[in-house]
Amino acid sequence: MPDFGVHDVRSRCSRCSDLGVHDAAISVFTIARDPHSEEALGRSRGGFSTKLHALVTEHGKLVRYVLTGGEFNDITQAKELVSNGIDGVGVVGDRAYDSNHFVSHLEALNLKAVIPSRSNRLVPRLIDAEVYRRRNVIERWFGRLKQFRRIATRYDKTQRSYRGFVALAACQVVLSGWRA
């Protein structure tokens, strides 16, 4: 499996570094493209695609992101996204992030896991529904990011170039005054 690496936005854009992660949310969106796994391109049901895994603050500021091929599951990148150096109270995610291993990782970092249980879980976890509603922040953030045509369609051939434009678009979203 190729190492795509985690990209911490704090080191890329000084104007986006005002990070006070209180409740972080993680999610993913997929875009189509050509077959080069070393360039974060891979197969999915719709053909060739790239996945952007992101961690944002409760105010919609990008903290970290990872690019992978379309065939990678969301949970495979979650532990790298939420690692040491994240300040906050908890992490809000969807059912794709329901894993005993990931929840124990969050507990080791003193973060509360607000992730609904999958239907196959024998003992469902209870979550705070009021806090879980904040997950819409990342969904709206991805919606804002997809307004940048270059990001939504991935015109860039190389992963390095595409990563740079993701960081630039995330800074533009913050600088435009968008508030979650």
VMD Tcl script that draws the C-alpha trace (Angstrom):
set ca {
  {0.00 0.00 0.00}
  {1.53 3.33 -0.98}
  {2.18 5.91 1.72}
  {0.16 8.99 0.83}
  {1.05 10.88 4.00}
  {-0.92 13.23 6.15}
  {-0.77 16.89 5.25}
  {-1.05 19.25 8.16}
  {-2.41 22.55 6.91}
  {-0.87 24.47 9.78}
  {2.52 24.15 8.12}
  {1.19 25.19 4.69}
  {-0.94 28.28 5.19}
  {-0.15 30.63 8.05}
  {-3.46 32.48 7.66}
  {-5.39 29.23 8.20}
  {-3.42 28.26 11.29}
  {-5.78 29.78 13.85}
  {-6.84 26.32 14.97}
  {-8.73 25.66 18.15}
  {-10.20 22.27 17.44}
  {-13.06 21.88 19.86}
  {-14.99 19.23 18.02}
  {-13.41 17.92 14.87}
  {-15.32 16.18 12.12}
  {-13.94 13.79 9.57}
  {-15.43 12.77 6.28}
  {-14.60 11.98 2.68}
  {-15.67 12.77 -0.86}
  {-14.73 11.04 -4.08}
  {-13.84 12.42 -7.52}
  {-13.12 10.61 -10.78}
  {-9.77 10.46 -12.62}
  {-7.15 8.20 -14.31}
  {-5.43 5.02 -12.96}
  {-2.17 5.87 -11.12}
  {-2.17 4.68 -7.49}
  {1.10 6.50 -6.70}
  {-0.75 9.67 -7.62}
  {-3.63 8.92 -5.22}
  {-5.76 7.45 -7.98}
  {-7.49 4.12 -7.72}
  {-10.46 2.00 -8.64}
  {-13.88 2.39 -7.12}
  {-17.37 1.42 -8.27}
  {-17.60 4.44 -10.55}
  {-14.23 3.88 -12.22}
  {-11.00 5.65 -11.34}
  {-11.22 8.07 -8.47}
  {-9.45 9.92 -5.68}
  {-10.64 10.25 -2.10}
  {-9.96 13.30 0.01}
  {-10.06 12.48 3.73}
  {-10.26 15.63 5.86}
  {-10.30 16.78 9.46}
  {-11.85 20.20 10.10}
  {-12.61 22.24 13.20}
  {-16.12 22.96 14.36}
  {-15.74 26.34 12.65}
  {-14.91 24.82 9.26}
  {-11.13 25.33 9.22}
  {-9.12 22.54 7.63}
  {-6.66 20.91 10.04}
  {-5.33 17.92 8.11}
  {-6.10 15.99 4.97}
  {-5.01 12.86 3.14}
  {-5.44 11.84 -0.50}
  {-5.88 8.17 -1.36}
  {-7.10 6.10 -4.25}
  {-10.84 5.56 -4.49}
  {-10.69 1.97 -3.26}
  {-9.42 2.86 0.23}
  {-11.91 2.66 3.08}
  {-12.43 5.78 5.19}
  {-11.32 4.15 8.44}
  {-7.86 3.35 7.03}
  {-6.84 7.02 7.23}
  {-8.72 8.06 10.38}
  {-5.98 7.27 12.88}
  {-3.42 9.32 10.95}
  {-5.80 12.28 10.63}
  {-6.59 12.35 14.32}
  {-3.20 11.99 15.94}
  {-1.12 13.78 18.54}
  {-1.25 17.54 18.41}
  {-5.01 17.77 18.01}
  {-6.56 19.98 20.67}
  {-10.21 19.50 21.35}
  {-12.99 17.79 23.16}
  {-14.08 15.17 20.66}
  {-14.35 13.91 17.13}
  {-17.62 13.71 15.21}
  {-17.74 11.20 12.36}
  {-20.18 9.07 10.44}
  {-20.69 5.29 10.63}
  {-17.70 4.61 8.38}
  {-15.47 5.53 11.34}
  {-17.11 3.08 13.77}
  {-14.24 0.84 14.79}
  {-13.16 -0.38 18.23}
  {-9.56 0.32 17.30}
  {-10.27 3.93 16.25}
  {-12.52 4.65 19.25}
  {-9.82 3.38 21.62}
  {-7.29 5.57 19.77}
  {-9.53 8.60 20.40}
  {-9.90 7.69 24.06}
  {-6.10 7.45 24.37}
  {-5.94 11.03 23.07}
  {-8.63 12.10 25.60}
  {-11.12 12.81 22.81}
  {-14.78 11.83 22.94}
  {-15.96 9.70 20.00}
  {-19.31 10.90 18.66}
  {-19.70 8.22 16.00}
  {-22.94 6.27 15.54}
  {-22.72 2.49 15.65}
  {-22.92 0.39 12.53}
  {-25.88 -1.91 12.17}
  {-23.74 -5.04 12.71}
  {-22.37 -3.90 16.10}
  {-23.56 -6.27 18.84}
  {-23.63 -3.62 21.57}
  {-24.50 -0.23 20.05}
  {-22.75 2.82 21.47}
  {-24.88 5.70 22.68}
  {-24.02 9.10 21.22}
  {-25.04 12.63 22.01}
  {-27.48 13.52 19.20}
  {-27.03 17.24 19.80}
  {-23.27 17.02 19.27}
  {-23.69 14.65 16.29}
  {-25.70 17.33 14.48}
  {-22.47 19.30 14.21}
  {-21.25 16.79 11.63}
  {-22.98 18.92 9.03}
  {-20.03 21.32 9.31}
  {-17.76 19.01 7.32}
  {-20.48 18.16 4.84}
  {-21.00 21.85 4.15}
  {-17.23 22.36 4.06}
  {-16.90 19.74 1.33}
  {-19.77 21.41 -0.49}
  {-17.86 24.71 -0.42}
  {-14.66 22.98 -1.54}
  {-16.44 21.32 -4.48}
  {-17.39 24.78 -5.76}
  {-13.77 25.02 -6.88}
  {-13.98 23.25 -10.22}
  {-10.32 22.32 -10.20}
  {-10.79 20.45 -6.91}
  {-14.10 18.79 -7.81}
  {-12.86 17.37 -11.12}
  {-9.14 16.95 -10.33}
  {-7.57 18.44 -13.41}
  {-4.12 18.09 -11.84}
  {-2.10 15.11 -12.97}
  {0.21 14.89 -9.96}
  {-0.79 14.32 -6.36}
  {1.57 17.10 -5.24}
  {-0.13 19.70 -7.42}
  {-3.60 18.58 -6.40}
  {-2.68 18.68 -2.69}
  {-1.50 22.25 -3.11}
  {-4.75 23.33 -4.71}
  {-6.76 21.63 -1.95}
  {-4.82 23.67 0.64}
  {-5.25 26.84 -1.42}
  {-9.01 26.27 -1.81}
  {-9.35 25.57 1.93}
  {-7.59 28.86 2.69}
  {-9.88 30.65 0.24}
  {-12.93 29.22 2.00}
  {-11.66 30.53 5.35}
  {-10.61 33.91 3.97}
  {-13.93 34.40 2.18}
  {-15.54 34.68 5.59}
  {-17.46 31.40 5.47}
  {-18.47 30.36 8.94}
  {-19.74 26.94 9.83}
}
mol new
graphics top color blue
foreach p $ca { graphics top sphere $p radius 0.5 }
foreach p [lrange $ca 0 end-1] q [lrange $ca 1 end] { graphics top cylinder $p $q radius 0.2 }
display resetview
